[in-house]
Amino acid sequence: MSKASETFAQSILDAENLLMHFDQLNTKPPPPDIEVLKRAGLIMAMTAWETYVEDRVSEATESRLRTVSDESIGALVRSKLKEEISRLHNPTSERTLELFRSYAAVDLKSKWCWNGSDVDITCKRLNEYLRLRGDVVHRSRRVQPGPPEPHPVTKDELAKAIRFLRNLVHASESALSPERTDS
């Protein structure tokens, strides 16, 4: 298990804890500000994914660079990766796949399928969750006249997002550590 996956496992607990607190506080009638917990949970979950991508591509790159004898080449690659990571901010499926192809020489796409979900569905779902995170971060709740808008993050959708990200990290780890046996 990589350090990045260990960090992810700890980080995703924040999202799970926020969902648990939502459940505990969701009484009849629910407190007026309880919905913030679901939005915060999604933000924490997607941030755990972003951190995983940054850390894991760095780990894989360092592993590859151990075989390079010319330290100036290693320094150049590290510098370029650091620059790319500083601009990442939103690790969409395309961007993540490109980073791992370029720096780890691994095609994650072939492993991003599980339980009848194909790679196109996986990529689409990841991008949708990232868009939703952007929406709740930058446009929290709009106050408009008329009937209230539905909350952007439902309890079920947050639970699905957390499961999805756990599966995505597991699939990515399988691709990056082929000698590892799945448990």
C-alpha positions in Angstrom: 0.0 0.0 0.0 1.4 3.4 -1.0 1.7 6.3 1.4 -0.7 8.2 -0.8 -3.4 5.5 -0.4 -2.8 5.5 3.4 -3.3 9.3 3.4 -6.4 9.0 1.3 -7.8 6.4 3.6 -7.4 8.8 6.5 -8.6 11.9 4.6 -11.8 10.2 3.2 -12.8 9.6 6.9 -13.5 13.3 7.2 -16.2 13.0 4.5 -17.6 9.9 6.1 -17.7 11.6 9.5 -19.5 14.6 8.1 -22.1 12.2 6.5 -22.4 10.5 9.9 -23.0 13.8 11.7 -25.6 14.7 9.1 -27.4 11.5 9.8 -27.3 12.1 13.6 -28.6 15.6 13.3 -31.2 14.9 10.6 -34.3 15.0 12.9 -37.8 16.1 12.2 -37.8 19.0 11.5 -34.2 19.1 10.5 -32.0 22.0 11.7 -32.0 24.7 9.1 -28.2 24.7 8.4 -27.7 20.9 8.4 -27.2 20.8 4.6 -23.8 22.4 4.9 -22.5 19.0 6.2 -23.2 17.3 2.9 -21.6 20.0 0.9 -18.6 20.0 3.2 -18.5 16.2 3.0 -18.3 16.3 -0.8 -15.6 19.0 -0.7 -13.5 16.9 1.7 -14.0 13.7 -0.4 -12.9 15.4 -3.6 -10.0 17.0 -1.8 -8.9 13.6 -0.6 -8.9 12.4 -4.2 -6.9 15.5 -5.3 -4.3 14.9 -2.6 -4.1 11.2 -3.5 -3.4 12.0 -7.2 -0.7 14.5 -6.3 1.0 12.3 -3.7 0.7 9.1 -5.8 2.1 10.5 -9.0 5.0 11.9 -7.0 5.6 8.5 -5.3 5.6 6.7 -8.7 7.9 9.3 -10.2 10.4 9.0 -7.4 10.3 5.2 -7.8 11.1 5.6 -11.5 13.9 8.2 -10.9 15.8 5.8 -8.6 17.1 4.1 -11.7 18.3 7.3 -13.4 22.0 7.8 -12.8 22.1 11.5 -14.0 20.8 13.6 -11.1 20.2 16.6 -13.4 17.6 14.6 -15.3 15.9 13.7 -12.0 15.9 17.3 -10.9 14.4 18.4 -14.2 11.6 15.8 -14.0 10.9 16.7 -10.4 10.8 20.3 -11.2 8.4 19.8 -14.1 6.1 17.5 -12.0 6.1 20.1 -9.2 5.0 22.7 -11.7 2.2 20.5 -13.1 1.0 19.6 -9.7 0.9 23.3 -8.7 -1.5 23.8 -11.6 -3.6 20.7 -11.1 -6.4 21.9 -8.7 -9.0 19.8 -10.4 -7.7 16.2 -11.2 -10.2 15.3 -13.9 -10.1 11.9 -15.4 -8.2 13.2 -18.5 -5.7 15.1 -16.5 -5.1 12.3 -14.0 -4.7 9.7 -16.7 -2.2 12.0 -18.5 -0.1 12.6 -15.4 0.2 8.9 -14.6 1.0 8.1 -18.2 3.7 10.8 -18.4 5.3 10.4 -15.0 4.6 6.8 -13.9 4.4 5.2 -17.3 1.2 3.5 -16.3 -2.1 3.4 -18.1 -4.7 3.7 -15.2 -7.5 3.7 -17.7 -7.3 0.0 -18.2 -7.9 -0.6 -14.5 -10.7 2.0 -13.9 -13.6 -0.4 -14.1 -15.3 -2.5 -11.4 -18.7 -4.0 -10.6 -19.9 -3.7 -14.2 -18.9 0.0 -14.5 -16.7 0.5 -17.6 -13.9 3.1 -17.9 -16.1 5.6 -19.8 -18.6 5.6 -17.0 -15.9 5.9 -14.4 -14.3 8.9 -16.1 -17.6 10.6 -16.6 -18.6 10.1 -13.0 -15.3 11.4 -11.7 -15.6 14.5 -13.8 -19.2 15.0 -12.6 -18.2 14.8 -9.0 -15.4 17.3 -9.6 -17.8 19.7 -11.3 -20.3 19.4 -8.4 -17.4 20.1 -6.0 -16.6 23.3 -8.0 -20.3 24.3 -7.9 -20.7 23.9 -4.1 -17.3 25.6 -3.4 -17.9 28.6 -5.6 -21.7 28.9 -5.6 -22.8 27.5 -2.3 -26.5 28.3 -2.2 -28.3 30.8 -4.3 -31.1 32.7 -2.7 -33.8 33.2 -5.3 -37.5 34.1 -5.1 -39.9 31.3 -5.5 -39.7 27.7 -4.3 -36.4 26.6 -2.8 -34.0 24.9 -5.1 -33.1 21.3 -4.2 -29.9 20.9 -2.3 -26.9 20.3 -4.7 -25.6 17.3 -2.7 -27.9 14.6 -1.5 -27.1 12.2 1.3 -27.2 9.3 -1.1 -25.0 11.0 -3.7 -22.4 11.8 -1.0 -22.3 8.2 0.1 -22.0 7.1 -3.6 -19.2 9.6 -4.1 -17.2 8.3 -1.1 -17.6 4.7 -2.3 -16.7 5.6 -5.8 -13.5 7.4 -4.7 -12.5 4.4 -2.5 -13.0 2.1 -5.5 -11.1 4.5 -7.8 -8.1 4.6 -5.4 -8.2 0.8 -5.1 -8.2 0.4 -8.8 -5.4 2.9 -9.3 -3.3 1.2 -6.6 -3.8 -2.1 -8.4 -2.5 -0.6 -11.7 0.4 1.1 -10.0 1.4 -1.9 -7.9 0.9 -5.0 -10.1 2.9 -7.2 -7.7 0.4 -6.4 -5.0 -2.3 -9.0 -4.4 -5.8 -7.7 -4.1 -7.3 -8.1 -0.7 
